[in-house]
Amino acid sequence: LPLKYSIKASMSSVSNKFVAKVSNLARSLGASLESLGTSLETSRYTDRLVPSTRFITFNNRTPSAPLTFVSPSSSLIGSVTIGSGSGIWYGTVIRGDVNSVTIGEGTHVLPNGVVHVAKIQGDFETRIGSNTIVGTSSIIHASTIGSNCLLGAKVQVLDGANVSDNVIIEDGCVVGPGMVLEGGKRYAGVPAKEVGVVGEDDLKEIEKRCEELNALASIHALECGKSHATITRDAEITRDKLIRDPEYFQPDYTGEVTKEEDDVLGGGTPGRIFDNELRSPEGFEEET
């Protein structure tokens, strides 16, 4: 090789070695600083990605909720037993750590509800009957609620209180510790006071609401159980339906994601193939 090319090659080689040594030195220095910083920390914290947990064992007691819709952002902790057909909606926490929680069939605890028990200031478990609706952001603490009851939003039923069957409690009402609410009555206020009676029409309305919530819970359970692939497929179908001309080719959106009979080079059905990233479909290179 001519002399000038040899000099350039040598300089390039020296430059690469220099960069590699500097890079290794920088990495070593960074690791040393990280180690020094860690040793100087008085309170160490490790950031971890923790997935949503719905069932948590506490003191060897594991929640039981067969055939129940438990939303992904809700938590059942410890000794919790829930009957079939019930619904535990988003953001709800049911904590049976120092005592037990029992909920009947077809009962729904609406979003952000809190159900807890007591052991220290009183030995109270929590019981909620069947076909009862506990309103949004309500607190049920170490108390008993009967069946066929309707609790409005932000209701509080506190330690040792006993709510009989067929009771309606209005929004924001507070049932204080040890209070007893008679069946077939309507209550409101702080503290709770009787304001009326519960008639047959009211009970039919509670039954109707429970049936509607049961149907809605089935839909939410189906949606929450979908895989990432299915969710992506649903999003693609929704977008495709929005932009596709009704007079253009209409694909069959039903069924599993499989290779269609009218697939083009492994890339999908005409009309969808160009809406997605094309990753080397079968036979594509040979055809071109």
C-alpha positions as CSV (number, residue, x, y, z in Angstrom):
1,L,0.0,0.0,0.0
2,P,1.1,3.6,-0.6
3,L,2.6,5.3,2.4
4,K,-0.3,7.8,2.9
5,Y,-2.8,4.9,3.2
6,S,-0.7,3.0,5.7
7,I,-0.4,6.1,7.9
8,K,-4.2,6.7,7.7
9,A,-4.9,3.0,8.7
10,S,-2.4,3.3,11.6
11,M,-4.0,6.5,12.8
12,S,-7.5,5.0,12.6
13,S,-6.4,1.9,14.6
14,V,-4.8,4.1,17.3
15,S,-7.9,6.3,17.5
16,N,-10.2,3.2,17.9
17,K,-8.0,1.8,20.7
18,F,-8.0,5.2,22.4
19,V,-11.8,5.5,22.3
20,A,-12.2,2.0,23.6
21,K,-9.8,2.7,26.6
22,V,-11.6,5.9,27.4
23,S,-15.0,4.2,27.3
24,N,-13.8,1.4,29.6
25,L,-12.4,4.0,32.0
26,A,-15.7,6.0,32.0
27,R,-17.7,2.8,32.7
28,S,-15.3,1.9,35.6
29,L,-15.5,5.4,37.0
30,G,-19.3,5.4,36.8
31,A,-19.6,2.0,38.5
32,S,-17.3,3.3,41.3
33,L,-19.4,6.4,41.8
34,E,-22.6,4.3,41.9
35,S,-21.0,2.0,44.5
36,L,-19.9,5.0,46.6
37,G,-23.3,6.6,46.4
38,T,-25.0,3.4,47.5
39,S,-22.7,3.0,50.5
40,L,-23.5,6.6,51.6
41,E,-27.3,6.1,51.5
42,T,-28.9,6.1,54.9
43,S,-32.3,4.8,53.6
44,R,-32.1,2.6,50.6
45,Y,-35.0,2.2,48.2
46,T,-35.2,-0.1,45.2
47,D,-37.8,0.9,42.6
48,R,-39.7,-2.1,41.4
49,L,-42.6,-2.6,39.0
50,V,-45.3,-4.3,41.0
51,P,-48.3,-5.6,39.0
52,S,-51.9,-5.2,40.3
53,T,-52.6,-7.9,42.9
54,R,-56.2,-9.0,43.4
55,F,-55.8,-11.9,45.9
56,I,-53.4,-11.6,48.8
57,T,-52.8,-14.3,51.4
58,F,-52.4,-13.0,55.0
59,N,-51.6,-15.2,58.0
60,N,-52.1,-18.3,55.8
61,R,-55.6,-17.2,54.9
62,T,-56.4,-16.8,51.2
63,P,-59.5,-15.0,49.8
64,S,-62.2,-17.1,48.1
65,A,-64.3,-15.6,45.4
66,P,-65.5,-18.3,42.9
67,L,-67.5,-17.0,39.9
68,T,-67.1,-13.4,41.1
69,F,-66.0,-10.5,39.1
70,V,-63.0,-8.9,40.9
71,S,-61.7,-5.9,38.9
72,P,-57.9,-5.7,38.2
73,S,-57.4,-2.7,40.5
74,S,-59.2,-4.2,43.5
75,S,-57.6,-6.1,46.3
76,L,-59.0,-9.0,48.5
77,I,-56.7,-9.6,51.5
78,G,-56.8,-12.4,54.0
79,S,-60.0,-14.1,55.3
80,V,-62.4,-12.9,52.6
81,T,-65.2,-15.1,51.3
82,I,-67.5,-13.9,48.5
83,G,-70.5,-15.7,47.0
84,S,-71.0,-16.4,43.3
85,G,-72.4,-13.8,41.0
86,S,-71.1,-10.9,43.0
87,G,-69.0,-8.0,41.8
88,I,-66.1,-6.2,43.4
89,W,-65.6,-3.0,41.3
90,Y,-62.6,-0.9,40.5
91,G,-60.4,0.5,43.3
92,T,-62.2,-1.5,46.1
93,V,-60.2,-2.9,49.0
94,I,-61.7,-5.7,51.1
95,R,-59.3,-6.4,54.0
96,G,-59.9,-9.5,56.2
97,D,-56.6,-9.4,58.0
98,V,-57.4,-9.4,61.7
99,N,-60.9,-10.8,61.3
100,S,-63.1,-12.3,58.5
101,V,-65.2,-10.7,55.8
102,T,-68.2,-12.7,54.3
103,I,-70.2,-11.4,51.4
104,G,-73.2,-13.2,49.9
105,E,-74.3,-14.0,46.4
106,G,-75.2,-11.4,43.8
107,T,-73.8,-8.5,45.9
108,H,-71.9,-5.6,44.4
109,V,-69.4,-3.3,46.1
110,L,-69.1,-0.4,43.7
111,P,-65.8,1.5,42.9
112,N,-63.5,2.7,45.6
113,G,-65.3,0.9,48.4
114,V,-63.6,-0.1,51.6
115,V,-64.6,-3.1,53.6
116,H,-62.6,-3.9,56.8
117,V,-62.9,-5.6,60.2
118,A,-61.9,-5.0,63.8
119,K,-60.1,-6.9,66.5
120,I,-58.3,-4.5,68.8
121,Q,-61.1,-2.1,70.0
122,G,-63.8,-4.7,69.5
123,D,-64.0,-8.2,68.0
124,F,-66.2,-7.5,65.0
125,E,-66.1,-9.4,61.7
126,T,-68.0,-8.0,58.6
127,R,-70.9,-9.6,57.0
128,I,-72.8,-8.4,53.9
129,G,-75.9,-10.4,52.7
130,S,-77.0,-11.3,49.2
131,N,-78.3,-9.1,46.4
132,T,-77.1,-6.0,48.2
133,I,-75.5,-2.9,46.6
134,V,-72.8,-0.9,48.4
135,G,-72.5,2.5,46.8
136,T,-69.4,4.2,45.4
137,S,-66.7,5.2,47.9
138,S,-68.6,3.7,50.9
139,I,-66.9,2.4,54.0
140,I,-68.2,-0.8,55.7
141,H,-66.2,-1.3,58.9
142,A,-66.6,-4.2,61.2
143,S,-70.4,-4.3,60.8
144,T,-73.3,-6.4,59.5
145,I,-75.5,-5.6,56.5
146,G,-78.4,-7.7,55.5
147,S,-79.7,-8.9,52.1
148,N,-81.6,-6.8,49.5
149,C,-80.2,-3.6,50.8
150,L,-79.2,-0.5,48.8
151,L,-76.4,1.8,50.2
152,G,-75.9,5.1,48.4
153,A,-72.5,6.7,47.6
154,K,-70.1,7.6,50.5
155,V,-72.2,5.8,53.1
156,Q,-70.4,4.8,56.3
157,V,-71.5,1.8,58.4
158,L,-69.2,1.6,61.4
159,D,-68.0,-0.8,64.1
160,G,-70.7,-3.1,65.6
161,A,-73.6,-1.6,63.6
162,N,-76.3,-3.9,62.4
163,V,-78.4,-3.2,59.3
164,S,-81.3,-5.6,58.8
165,D,-82.7,-6.9,55.5
166,N,-84.6,-4.7,52.9
167,V,-83.0,-1.4,54.0
168,I,-82.2,1.7,51.9
169,I,-79.5,4.1,53.2
170,E,-79.2,7.5,51.4
171,D,-76.0,9.0,50.0
172,G,-73.5,10.3,52.6
173,C,-75.4,8.7,55.6
174,V,-73.4,7.6,58.6
175,V,-74.5,4.6,60.6
176,G,-72.6,5.1,63.9
177,P,-70.9,2.4,66.0
178,G,-73.4,0.0,67.5
179,M,-76.5,1.4,65.8
180,V,-79.3,-1.0,64.7
181,L,-81.3,-0.2,61.6
182,E,-84.7,-2.0,61.4
183,G,-85.7,-3.8,58.2
184,G,-88.0,-2.4,55.6
185,K,-87.0,1.2,56.5
186,R,-85.2,4.1,54.7
187,Y,-82.5,6.0,56.5
188,A,-80.6,9.3,55.9
189,G,-78.4,11.9,57.7
190,V,-75.5,12.0,60.1
191,P,-76.1,10.1,62.3
192,A,-78.6,7.9,60.4
193,K,-82.3,8.6,61.1
194,E,-85.4,6.9,59.8
195,V,-87.0,9.0,57.0
196,G,-89.4,6.5,55.4
197,V,-90.3,2.9,54.6
198,V,-89.2,0.6,51.8
199,G,-92.0,-0.6,49.7
200,E,-92.4,-3.4,47.1
201,D,-91.5,-1.1,44.3
202,D,-88.2,-0.2,46.1
203,L,-87.4,-3.9,46.5
204,K,-88.1,-4.6,42.8
205,E,-85.8,-1.7,41.9
206,I,-83.0,-3.1,44.0
207,E,-83.5,-6.5,42.3
208,K,-83.5,-4.8,38.9
209,R,-80.2,-3.0,39.7
210,C,-78.6,-6.1,40.8
211,E,-79.5,-7.9,37.6
212,E,-78.2,-5.0,35.6
213,L,-74.9,-5.0,37.5
214,N,-74.6,-8.8,37.1
215,A,-74.9,-8.4,33.3
216,L,-72.4,-5.5,33.3
217,A,-70.0,-7.5,35.4
218,S,-69.9,-10.3,32.9
219,I,-68.9,-7.8,30.2
220,H,-66.2,-6.3,32.3
221,A,-64.9,-9.7,33.2
222,L,-64.6,-10.6,29.6
223,E,-62.8,-7.4,28.7
224,C,-60.4,-7.6,31.6
225,G,-59.6,-11.1,30.7
226,K,-58.4,-10.3,27.2
227,S,-54.8,-10.9,26.1
228,H,-52.6,-8.2,24.7
229,A,-52.9,-9.8,21.2
230,T,-56.7,-9.7,21.4
231,I,-56.7,-6.0,22.6
232,T,-54.5,-5.0,19.8
233,R,-56.7,-6.9,17.3
234,D,-59.8,-5.1,18.7
235,A,-58.1,-1.7,18.3
236,E,-57.2,-2.5,14.7
237,I,-60.7,-3.6,13.9
238,T,-62.2,-0.5,15.4
239,R,-59.9,1.8,13.4
240,D,-60.6,-0.2,10.3
241,K,-64.3,0.1,10.6
242,L,-64.0,3.9,11.1
243,I,-62.0,4.5,7.9
244,R,-63.2,1.7,5.6
245,D,-65.6,2.7,2.8
246,P,-68.9,0.7,3.1
247,E,-68.7,-0.1,-0.6
248,Y,-65.2,-1.5,-0.3
249,F,-64.3,-5.1,0.6
250,Q,-65.7,-6.0,4.0
251,P,-63.6,-8.5,5.9
252,D,-65.0,-11.0,8.4
253,Y,-64.1,-9.6,11.8
254,T,-65.3,-12.6,13.8
255,G,-63.3,-15.5,15.1
256,E,-59.7,-16.0,16.2
257,V,-56.8,-14.3,14.6
258,T,-55.8,-16.8,11.9
259,K,-54.5,-16.8,8.4
260,E,-57.5,-16.0,6.2
261,E,-58.3,-17.8,3.0
262,D,-57.9,-14.5,1.1
263,D,-54.6,-13.7,2.8
264,V,-52.0,-12.0,0.6
265,L,-48.5,-13.2,0.9
266,G,-48.9,-13.8,4.6
267,G,-49.6,-10.1,5.2
268,G,-53.4,-10.2,5.8
269,T,-56.7,-9.5,4.1
270,P,-56.8,-6.9,1.4
271,G,-57.8,-3.6,2.9
272,R,-55.9,-4.4,6.1
273,I,-52.5,-5.4,4.7
274,F,-51.5,-1.7,4.1
275,D,-52.8,-0.6,7.5
276,N,-50.1,-2.6,9.3
277,E,-46.4,-2.8,9.4
278,L,-45.3,-5.3,6.7
279,R,-42.7,-7.7,8.1
280,S,-41.3,-9.9,5.3
281,P,-44.5,-11.8,4.3
282,E,-44.0,-15.3,2.9
283,G,-43.0,-15.3,-0.7
284,F,-42.7,-11.5,-0.9
285,E,-39.0,-11.4,-1.7
286,E,-39.4,-14.2,-4.3
287,E,-42.2,-12.4,-6.1
288,T,-40.2,-9.1,-6.3
